[in-house]
Amino acid sequence: MIVLCGLVLPAACTERPRSQSPSRSAAPPATTPAAALTHNFARWEKEISAYEQADRIRPPAKGGILFIGSSTIRMWKTLAADFPEHAVVNRGFGGSQIVDSTHFAERIIFPYQPRMIFLRAGGNDIHAGKSASQVFKEYKAFVAKVHARLPQTQIAYIALCPAPARWIERDANKALNDLVKAYTRQHDYLKYVETYDMSLTPDGQARPELFVADRLHFNTDGYRLLAERVRPFLPPARSGN
């Protein structure tokens, strides 16, 4: 469950996507990776529609800080309290991949005209069997779509960090992080928030005390550390936020 603007919205659990038949929708933009052609976007319709309904009841202020991505974002219940000087909007949907955020941009990104976007996704992509290079291409497609529509908006990627439940995927997580980090240096509208080491001990072992019982999602201590990593990248607060 997620609490948004006083409403309780349903949220899908993080799970490995099932294979789907090819989409019959219109041809995607040139920046859309081929993998998105067979991706099942319909599974998110209920949650995206719920966000739109909440927006009709209480529209978020334009020019705020948008957090989008998978369950790490969706379950960040202290987001507004962690950054009280900013108008933050949470549009995470658990289990989602980067292509999902790209696909639904017209509905849960562009209407808010955010001054900055924090994206935290990619882990489910790798868990579904995609390579780091493939996920990186999908990240670049997200950036291209958002920047074309919102050229003044800063886009920050919150890096993946190893979770005990997916410990075997840590090298792929790091490879994706490194690709995004290198790409970020080439564009002044991109930021990279390093968190890979956040869930590790000094000798490189997992820190299970930062996770809830599923050993995949952060607990209160984990989110406290995540907020500390994100805070330095926030833009100066505007009066009235």
ChimeraX commands (.cxc) that place a marker at each C-alpha (Angstrom):
marker #1 position 0.00,0.00,0.00 radius 0.5
marker #1 position 1.09,3.62,-0.52 radius 0.5
marker #1 position -0.33,6.74,1.10 radius 0.5
marker #1 position -0.56,9.66,-1.31 radius 0.5
marker #1 position -2.14,13.00,-0.53 radius 0.5
marker #1 position -4.27,11.41,2.14 radius 0.5
marker #1 position -5.36,8.54,-0.14 radius 0.5
marker #1 position -4.42,4.91,0.21 radius 0.5
marker #1 position -3.52,3.45,-3.16 radius 0.5
marker #1 position -2.86,-0.19,-4.10 radius 0.5
marker #1 position 0.63,-1.22,-5.05 radius 0.5
marker #1 position 1.85,-4.29,-6.83 radius 0.5
marker #1 position 4.47,-6.44,-5.20 radius 0.5
marker #1 position 7.94,-6.64,-6.67 radius 0.5
marker #1 position 8.06,-9.73,-8.84 radius 0.5
marker #1 position 9.71,-11.13,-11.88 radius 0.5
marker #1 position 7.70,-10.11,-14.98 radius 0.5
marker #1 position 6.01,-12.86,-16.97 radius 0.5
marker #1 position 6.56,-13.24,-20.69 radius 0.5
marker #1 position 3.99,-11.40,-22.76 radius 0.5
marker #1 position 2.88,-11.40,-26.35 radius 0.5
marker #1 position 4.00,-8.46,-28.52 radius 0.5
marker #1 position 2.16,-5.20,-28.04 radius 0.5
marker #1 position -0.30,-4.11,-30.70 radius 0.5
marker #1 position 0.09,-0.43,-29.91 radius 0.5
marker #1 position 1.41,2.12,-32.38 radius 0.5
marker #1 position 5.08,2.14,-33.24 radius 0.5
marker #1 position 7.20,3.67,-30.43 radius 0.5
marker #1 position 9.62,6.59,-30.83 radius 0.5
marker #1 position 13.03,5.87,-32.28 radius 0.5
marker #1 position 14.57,6.07,-28.80 radius 0.5
marker #1 position 12.47,3.17,-27.51 radius 0.5
marker #1 position 14.54,-0.03,-27.07 radius 0.5
marker #1 position 13.30,-3.05,-29.00 radius 0.5
marker #1 position 12.72,-4.91,-25.71 radius 0.5
marker #1 position 9.91,-2.50,-24.88 radius 0.5
marker #1 position 7.93,-3.79,-27.86 radius 0.5
marker #1 position 7.08,-7.01,-26.00 radius 0.5
marker #1 position 6.82,-5.52,-22.52 radius 0.5
marker #1 position 3.52,-5.78,-20.65 radius 0.5
marker #1 position 2.64,-2.21,-19.73 radius 0.5
marker #1 position -1.00,-3.06,-19.09 radius 0.5
marker #1 position -0.14,-4.65,-15.73 radius 0.5
marker #1 position 0.39,-1.16,-14.31 radius 0.5
marker #1 position -2.83,0.41,-15.59 radius 0.5
marker #1 position -4.65,0.16,-12.25 radius 0.5
marker #1 position -1.87,1.93,-10.37 radius 0.5
marker #1 position -1.29,4.61,-12.98 radius 0.5
marker #1 position -5.03,5.32,-13.11 radius 0.5
marker #1 position -5.07,5.59,-9.31 radius 0.5
marker #1 position -2.31,8.20,-9.47 radius 0.5
marker #1 position -4.28,10.13,-12.08 radius 0.5
marker #1 position -7.39,10.00,-9.90 radius 0.5
marker #1 position -5.40,11.33,-6.94 radius 0.5
marker #1 position -4.06,14.13,-9.16 radius 0.5
marker #1 position -7.59,15.15,-10.11 radius 0.5
marker #1 position -8.57,15.37,-6.44 radius 0.5
marker #1 position -5.43,17.16,-5.30 radius 0.5
marker #1 position -3.09,18.17,-8.15 radius 0.5
marker #1 position 0.59,18.27,-7.12 radius 0.5
marker #1 position 2.26,21.65,-7.43 radius 0.5
marker #1 position 4.15,22.09,-10.68 radius 0.5
marker #1 position 7.88,22.57,-10.49 radius 0.5
marker #1 position 8.36,20.15,-7.61 radius 0.5
marker #1 position 10.73,17.23,-7.11 radius 0.5
marker #1 position 9.52,13.98,-8.65 radius 0.5
marker #1 position 10.65,10.57,-7.41 radius 0.5
marker #1 position 9.86,7.74,-9.77 radius 0.5
marker #1 position 10.85,4.12,-10.22 radius 0.5
marker #1 position 10.27,0.75,-8.60 radius 0.5
marker #1 position 9.52,-0.39,-5.06 radius 0.5
marker #1 position 12.37,1.50,-3.39 radius 0.5
marker #1 position 10.53,4.67,-4.38 radius 0.5
marker #1 position 7.01,3.33,-3.86 radius 0.5
marker #1 position 7.79,2.24,-0.30 radius 0.5
marker #1 position 9.57,5.47,0.67 radius 0.5
marker #1 position 6.85,6.52,3.11 radius 0.5
marker #1 position 8.95,9.23,4.79 radius 0.5
marker #1 position 9.80,11.00,1.53 radius 0.5
marker #1 position 7.96,14.25,2.28 radius 0.5
marker #1 position 9.23,14.32,5.87 radius 0.5
marker #1 position 12.80,13.64,4.74 radius 0.5
marker #1 position 12.77,16.68,2.43 radius 0.5
marker #1 position 10.30,19.10,4.06 radius 0.5
marker #1 position 11.60,22.17,2.23 radius 0.5
marker #1 position 10.58,20.73,-1.13 radius 0.5
marker #1 position 7.31,19.84,-2.82 radius 0.5
marker #1 position 7.97,16.15,-3.49 radius 0.5
marker #1 position 5.85,13.84,-5.61 radius 0.5
marker #1 position 6.13,10.06,-5.27 radius 0.5
marker #1 position 5.23,8.10,-8.39 radius 0.5
marker #1 position 6.91,4.78,-7.71 radius 0.5
marker #1 position 5.25,1.51,-8.67 radius 0.5
marker #1 position 6.75,-1.65,-7.24 radius 0.5
marker #1 position 8.08,-4.26,-9.64 radius 0.5
marker #1 position 8.47,-1.75,-12.46 radius 0.5
marker #1 position 11.37,-1.49,-14.85 radius 0.5
marker #1 position 12.89,1.59,-16.46 radius 0.5
marker #1 position 10.83,1.12,-19.62 radius 0.5
marker #1 position 7.68,1.44,-17.50 radius 0.5
marker #1 position 8.62,4.90,-16.28 radius 0.5
marker #1 position 9.45,5.87,-19.85 radius 0.5
marker #1 position 6.17,4.52,-21.19 radius 0.5
marker #1 position 4.00,6.31,-18.63 radius 0.5
marker #1 position 5.88,9.62,-18.74 radius 0.5
marker #1 position 2.95,11.41,-20.39 radius 0.5
marker #1 position 0.76,10.47,-17.45 radius 0.5
marker #1 position 2.97,10.54,-14.33 radius 0.5
marker #1 position 5.91,12.78,-15.24 radius 0.5
marker #1 position 5.10,15.48,-17.77 radius 0.5
marker #1 position 1.88,16.79,-16.12 radius 0.5
marker #1 position 3.87,17.86,-13.04 radius 0.5
marker #1 position 6.56,19.75,-14.95 radius 0.5
marker #1 position 9.10,18.82,-12.25 radius 0.5
marker #1 position 12.23,20.85,-11.85 radius 0.5
marker #1 position 14.09,17.68,-10.90 radius 0.5
marker #1 position 13.47,13.95,-11.27 radius 0.5
marker #1 position 15.03,11.21,-9.17 radius 0.5
marker #1 position 14.86,7.80,-10.86 radius 0.5
marker #1 position 15.55,4.61,-8.94 radius 0.5
marker #1 position 15.00,1.59,-11.15 radius 0.5
marker #1 position 16.98,-1.06,-12.98 radius 0.5
marker #1 position 17.17,-3.77,-10.34 radius 0.5
marker #1 position 14.00,-5.50,-11.53 radius 0.5
marker #1 position 15.30,-5.24,-15.09 radius 0.5
marker #1 position 18.46,-7.16,-14.18 radius 0.5
marker #1 position 16.47,-9.61,-12.07 radius 0.5
marker #1 position 14.35,-10.31,-15.17 radius 0.5
marker #1 position 17.47,-11.39,-17.03 radius 0.5
marker #1 position 18.48,-8.24,-18.86 radius 0.5
marker #1 position 22.17,-7.37,-19.14 radius 0.5
marker #1 position 23.58,-4.18,-17.67 radius 0.5
marker #1 position 24.22,-2.84,-21.17 radius 0.5
marker #1 position 20.62,-3.48,-22.20 radius 0.5
marker #1 position 19.26,-1.74,-19.11 radius 0.5
marker #1 position 21.63,1.15,-19.73 radius 0.5
marker #1 position 20.16,1.59,-23.23 radius 0.5
marker #1 position 16.73,1.73,-21.67 radius 0.5
marker #1 position 17.96,4.31,-19.17 radius 0.5
marker #1 position 19.25,6.46,-22.03 radius 0.5
marker #1 position 15.87,6.14,-23.74 radius 0.5
marker #1 position 14.21,7.42,-20.54 radius 0.5
marker #1 position 16.60,10.36,-20.40 radius 0.5
marker #1 position 16.09,11.17,-24.09 radius 0.5
marker #1 position 12.30,11.19,-23.79 radius 0.5
marker #1 position 12.23,13.30,-20.64 radius 0.5
marker #1 position 14.88,15.77,-21.77 radius 0.5
marker #1 position 13.16,16.32,-25.12 radius 0.5
marker #1 position 9.96,17.36,-23.34 radius 0.5
marker #1 position 11.49,18.97,-20.23 radius 0.5
marker #1 position 14.87,20.39,-21.31 radius 0.5
marker #1 position 15.31,22.43,-18.12 radius 0.5
marker #1 position 14.65,19.50,-15.78 radius 0.5
marker #1 position 17.53,17.85,-13.95 radius 0.5
marker #1 position 17.48,14.04,-13.94 radius 0.5
marker #1 position 19.23,12.20,-11.12 radius 0.5
marker #1 position 19.79,8.45,-11.14 radius 0.5
marker #1 position 19.82,6.84,-7.70 radius 0.5
marker #1 position 22.32,3.99,-8.05 radius 0.5
marker #1 position 21.49,0.39,-7.29 radius 0.5
marker #1 position 22.96,-1.18,-4.17 radius 0.5
marker #1 position 23.25,-4.87,-3.26 radius 0.5
marker #1 position 20.35,-6.43,-1.37 radius 0.5
marker #1 position 20.85,-9.70,0.48 radius 0.5
marker #1 position 17.94,-11.33,-1.37 radius 0.5
marker #1 position 19.58,-10.55,-4.72 radius 0.5
marker #1 position 23.19,-10.78,-3.67 radius 0.5
marker #1 position 24.12,-12.76,-6.77 radius 0.5
marker #1 position 23.14,-9.76,-8.93 radius 0.5
marker #1 position 25.48,-7.29,-7.25 radius 0.5
marker #1 position 28.08,-7.28,-10.05 radius 0.5
marker #1 position 25.43,-6.58,-12.67 radius 0.5
marker #1 position 24.08,-3.79,-10.45 radius 0.5
marker #1 position 27.55,-2.29,-10.22 radius 0.5
marker #1 position 28.08,-2.57,-13.98 radius 0.5
marker #1 position 24.86,-0.66,-14.64 radius 0.5
marker #1 position 25.81,1.97,-12.09 radius 0.5
marker #1 position 29.18,2.46,-13.75 radius 0.5
marker #1 position 27.63,2.90,-17.19 radius 0.5
marker #1 position 25.16,5.48,-15.89 radius 0.5
marker #1 position 27.86,7.28,-13.93 radius 0.5
marker #1 position 30.10,7.62,-16.98 radius 0.5
marker #1 position 27.18,8.82,-19.10 radius 0.5
marker #1 position 26.22,11.38,-16.46 radius 0.5
marker #1 position 29.59,13.11,-16.82 radius 0.5
marker #1 position 28.75,13.90,-20.43 radius 0.5
marker #1 position 25.57,15.88,-19.70 radius 0.5
marker #1 position 25.13,18.81,-17.35 radius 0.5
marker #1 position 21.43,18.06,-16.82 radius 0.5
marker #1 position 22.18,14.62,-15.36 radius 0.5
marker #1 position 23.20,13.68,-11.82 radius 0.5
marker #1 position 24.33,10.41,-10.30 radius 0.5
marker #1 position 23.61,9.56,-6.66 radius 0.5
marker #1 position 26.03,6.89,-5.45 radius 0.5
marker #1 position 24.48,4.34,-3.11 radius 0.5
marker #1 position 26.21,1.08,-4.07 radius 0.5
marker #1 position 28.37,1.04,-0.96 radius 0.5
marker #1 position 25.52,2.11,1.31 radius 0.5
marker #1 position 24.32,-1.43,1.93 radius 0.5
marker #1 position 27.81,-2.90,2.36 radius 0.5
marker #1 position 30.18,-3.24,5.28 radius 0.5
marker #1 position 33.74,-1.85,4.88 radius 0.5
marker #1 position 34.89,-5.32,3.79 radius 0.5
marker #1 position 32.19,-5.61,1.13 radius 0.5
marker #1 position 29.66,-7.81,2.92 radius 0.5
marker #1 position 25.91,-7.25,2.98 radius 0.5
marker #1 position 24.23,-5.25,5.74 radius 0.5
marker #1 position 20.97,-7.15,6.38 radius 0.5
marker #1 position 20.10,-4.81,9.24 radius 0.5
marker #1 position 19.11,-2.18,6.64 radius 0.5
marker #1 position 16.35,-4.33,5.14 radius 0.5
marker #1 position 12.93,-5.62,6.12 radius 0.5
marker #1 position 12.23,-9.34,6.47 radius 0.5
marker #1 position 12.21,-9.98,2.70 radius 0.5
marker #1 position 15.88,-8.87,2.63 radius 0.5
marker #1 position 15.12,-6.85,-0.52 radius 0.5
marker #1 position 13.44,-3.64,0.59 radius 0.5
marker #1 position 14.83,-1.01,2.96 radius 0.5
marker #1 position 13.64,-0.59,6.51 radius 0.5
marker #1 position 13.60,2.72,8.40 radius 0.5
marker #1 position 17.38,2.72,8.85 radius 0.5
marker #1 position 17.89,1.98,5.17 radius 0.5
marker #1 position 15.70,4.88,4.10 radius 0.5
marker #1 position 17.45,7.20,6.55 radius 0.5
marker #1 position 20.75,6.44,4.84 radius 0.5
marker #1 position 19.18,6.78,1.40 radius 0.5
marker #1 position 17.81,10.21,2.28 radius 0.5
marker #1 position 21.28,11.28,3.40 radius 0.5
marker #1 position 22.69,10.28,0.02 radius 0.5
marker #1 position 19.96,12.07,-1.94 radius 0.5
marker #1 position 19.82,15.30,0.09 radius 0.5
marker #1 position 23.00,16.94,-1.31 radius 0.5
marker #1 position 21.62,16.65,-4.86 radius 0.5
marker #1 position 18.39,18.51,-4.21 radius 0.5
marker #1 position 18.10,21.97,-5.80 radius 0.5
marker #1 position 17.78,25.03,-3.58 radius 0.5
marker #1 position 14.34,25.18,-1.98 radius 0.5
marker #1 position 11.91,27.72,-3.35 radius 0.5
marker #1 position 9.88,29.96,-1.09 radius 0.5
marker #1 position 6.45,28.49,-0.45 radius 0.5
marker #1 position 7.58,24.87,-0.91 radius 0.5
marker link #1:1,2 radius 0.2
marker link #1:2,3 radius 0.2
marker link #1:3,4 radius 0.2
marker link #1:4,5 radius 0.2
marker link #1:5,6 radius 0.2
marker link #1:6,7 radius 0.2
marker link #1:7,8 radius 0.2
marker link #1:8,9 radius 0.2
marker link #1:9,10 radius 0.2
marker link #1:10,11 radius 0.2
marker link #1:11,12 radius 0.2
marker link #1:12,13 radius 0.2
marker link #1:13,14 radius 0.2
marker link #1:14,15 radius 0.2
marker link #1:15,16 radius 0.2
marker link #1:16,17 radius 0.2
marker link #1:17,18 radius 0.2
marker link #1:18,19 radius 0.2
marker link #1:19,20 radius 0.2
marker link #1:20,21 radius 0.2
marker link #1:21,22 radius 0.2
marker link #1:22,23 radius 0.2
marker link #1:23,24 radius 0.2
marker link #1:24,25 radius 0.2
marker link #1:25,26 radius 0.2
marker link #1:26,27 radius 0.2
marker link #1:27,28 radius 0.2
marker link #1:28,29 radius 0.2
marker link #1:29,30 radius 0.2
marker link #1:30,31 radius 0.2
marker link #1:31,32 radius 0.2
marker link #1:32,33 radius 0.2
marker link #1:33,34 radius 0.2
marker link #1:34,35 radius 0.2
marker link #1:35,36 radius 0.2
marker link #1:36,37 radius 0.2
marker link #1:37,38 radius 0.2
marker link #1:38,39 radius 0.2
marker link #1:39,40 radius 0.2
marker link #1:40,41 radius 0.2
marker link #1:41,42 radius 0.2
marker link #1:42,43 radius 0.2
marker link #1:43,44 radius 0.2
marker link #1:44,45 radius 0.2
marker link #1:45,46 radius 0.2
marker link #1:46,47 radius 0.2
marker link #1:47,48 radius 0.2
marker link #1:48,49 radius 0.2
marker link #1:49,50 radius 0.2
marker link #1:50,51 radius 0.2
marker link #1:51,52 radius 0.2
marker link #1:52,53 radius 0.2
marker link #1:53,54 radius 0.2
marker link #1:54,55 radius 0.2
marker link #1:55,56 radius 0.2
marker link #1:56,57 radius 0.2
marker link #1:57,58 radius 0.2
marker link #1:58,59 radius 0.2
marker link #1:59,60 radius 0.2
marker link #1:60,61 radius 0.2
marker link #1:61,62 radius 0.2
marker link #1:62,63 radius 0.2
marker link #1:63,64 radius 0.2
marker link #1:64,65 radius 0.2
marker link #1:65,66 radius 0.2
marker link #1:66,67 radius 0.2
marker link #1:67,68 radius 0.2
marker link #1:68,69 radius 0.2
marker link #1:69,70 radius 0.2
marker link #1:70,71 radius 0.2
marker link #1:71,72 radius 0.2
marker link #1:72,73 radius 0.2
marker link #1:73,74 radius 0.2
marker link #1:74,75 radius 0.2
marker link #1:75,76 radius 0.2
marker link #1:76,77 radius 0.2
marker link #1:77,78 radius 0.2
marker link #1:78,79 radius 0.2
marker link #1:79,80 radius 0.2
marker link #1:80,81 radius 0.2
marker link #1:81,82 radius 0.2
marker link #1:82,83 radius 0.2
marker link #1:83,84 radius 0.2
marker link #1:84,85 radius 0.2
marker link #1:85,86 radius 0.2
marker link #1:86,87 radius 0.2
marker link #1:87,88 radius 0.2
marker link #1:88,89 radius 0.2
marker link #1:89,90 radius 0.2
marker link #1:90,91 radius 0.2
marker link #1:91,92 radius 0.2
marker link #1:92,93 radius 0.2
marker link #1:93,94 radius 0.2
marker link #1:94,95 radius 0.2
marker link #1:95,96 radius 0.2
marker link #1:96,97 radius 0.2
marker link #1:97,98 radius 0.2
marker link #1:98,99 radius 0.2
marker link #1:99,100 radius 0.2
marker link #1:100,101 radius 0.2
marker link #1:101,102 radius 0.2
marker link #1:102,103 radius 0.2
marker link #1:103,104 radius 0.2
marker link #1:104,105 radius 0.2
marker link #1:105,106 radius 0.2
marker link #1:106,107 radius 0.2
marker link #1:107,108 radius 0.2
marker link #1:108,109 radius 0.2
marker link #1:109,110 radius 0.2
marker link #1:110,111 radius 0.2
marker link #1:111,112 radius 0.2
marker link #1:112,113 radius 0.2
marker link #1:113,114 radius 0.2
marker link #1:114,115 radius 0.2
marker link #1:115,116 radius 0.2
marker link #1:116,117 radius 0.2
marker link #1:117,118 radius 0.2
marker link #1:118,119 radius 0.2
marker link #1:119,120 radius 0.2
marker link #1:120,121 radius 0.2
marker link #1:121,122 radius 0.2
marker link #1:122,123 radius 0.2
marker link #1:123,124 radius 0.2
marker link #1:124,125 radius 0.2
marker link #1:125,126 radius 0.2
marker link #1:126,127 radius 0.2
marker link #1:127,128 radius 0.2
marker link #1:128,129 radius 0.2
marker link #1:129,130 radius 0.2
marker link #1:130,131 radius 0.2
marker link #1:131,132 radius 0.2
marker link #1:132,133 radius 0.2
marker link #1:133,134 radius 0.2
marker link #1:134,135 radius 0.2
marker link #1:135,136 radius 0.2
marker link #1:136,137 radius 0.2
marker link #1:137,138 radius 0.2
marker link #1:138,139 radius 0.2
marker link #1:139,140 radius 0.2
marker link #1:140,141 radius 0.2
marker link #1:141,142 radius 0.2
marker link #1:142,143 radius 0.2
marker link #1:143,144 radius 0.2
marker link #1:144,145 radius 0.2
marker link #1:145,146 radius 0.2
marker link #1:146,147 radius 0.2
marker link #1:147,148 radius 0.2
marker link #1:148,149 radius 0.2
marker link #1:149,150 radius 0.2
marker link #1:150,151 radius 0.2
marker link #1:151,152 radius 0.2
marker link #1:152,153 radius 0.2
marker link #1:153,154 radius 0.2
marker link #1:154,155 radius 0.2
marker link #1:155,156 radius 0.2
marker link #1:156,157 radius 0.2
marker link #1:157,158 radius 0.2
marker link #1:158,159 radius 0.2
marker link #1:159,160 radius 0.2
marker link #1:160,161 radius 0.2
marker link #1:161,162 radius 0.2
marker link #1:162,163 radius 0.2
marker link #1:163,164 radius 0.2
marker link #1:164,165 radius 0.2
marker link #1:165,166 radius 0.2
marker link #1:166,167 radius 0.2
marker link #1:167,168 radius 0.2
marker link #1:168,169 radius 0.2
marker link #1:169,170 radius 0.2
marker link #1:170,171 radius 0.2
marker link #1:171,172 radius 0.2
marker link #1:172,173 radius 0.2
marker link #1:173,174 radius 0.2
marker link #1:174,175 radius 0.2
marker link #1:175,176 radius 0.2
marker link #1:176,177 radius 0.2
marker link #1:177,178 radius 0.2
marker link #1:178,179 radius 0.2
marker link #1:179,180 radius 0.2
marker link #1:180,181 radius 0.2
marker link #1:181,182 radius 0.2
marker link #1:182,183 radius 0.2
marker link #1:183,184 radius 0.2
marker link #1:184,185 radius 0.2
marker link #1:185,186 radius 0.2
marker link #1:186,187 radius 0.2
marker link #1:187,188 radius 0.2
marker link #1:188,189 radius 0.2
marker link #1:189,190 radius 0.2
marker link #1:190,191 radius 0.2
marker link #1:191,192 radius 0.2
marker link #1:192,193 radius 0.2
marker link #1:193,194 radius 0.2
marker link #1:194,195 radius 0.2
marker link #1:195,196 radius 0.2
marker link #1:196,197 radius 0.2
marker link #1:197,198 radius 0.2
marker link #1:198,199 radius 0.2
marker link #1:199,200 radius 0.2
marker link #1:200,201 radius 0.2
marker link #1:201,202 radius 0.2
marker link #1:202,203 radius 0.2
marker link #1:203,204 radius 0.2
marker link #1:204,205 radius 0.2
marker link #1:205,206 radius 0.2
marker link #1:206,207 radius 0.2
marker link #1:207,208 radius 0.2
marker link #1:208,209 radius 0.2
marker link #1:209,210 radius 0.2
marker link #1:210,211 radius 0.2
marker link #1:211,212 radius 0.2
marker link #1:212,213 radius 0.2
marker link #1:213,214 radius 0.2
marker link #1:214,215 radius 0.2
marker link #1:215,216 radius 0.2
marker link #1:216,217 radius 0.2
marker link #1:217,218 radius 0.2
marker link #1:218,219 radius 0.2
marker link #1:219,220 radius 0.2
marker link #1:220,221 radius 0.2
marker link #1:221,222 radius 0.2
marker link #1:222,223 radius 0.2
marker link #1:223,224 radius 0.2
marker link #1:224,225 radius 0.2
marker link #1:225,226 radius 0.2
marker link #1:226,227 radius 0.2
marker link #1:227,228 radius 0.2
marker link #1:228,229 radius 0.2
marker link #1:229,230 radius 0.2
marker link #1:230,231 radius 0.2
marker link #1:231,232 radius 0.2
marker link #1:232,233 radius 0.2
marker link #1:233,234 radius 0.2
marker link #1:234,235 radius 0.2
marker link #1:235,236 radius 0.2
marker link #1:236,237 radius 0.2
marker link #1:237,238 radius 0.2
marker link #1:238,239 radius 0.2
marker link #1:239,240 radius 0.2
marker link #1:240,241 radius 0.2
view
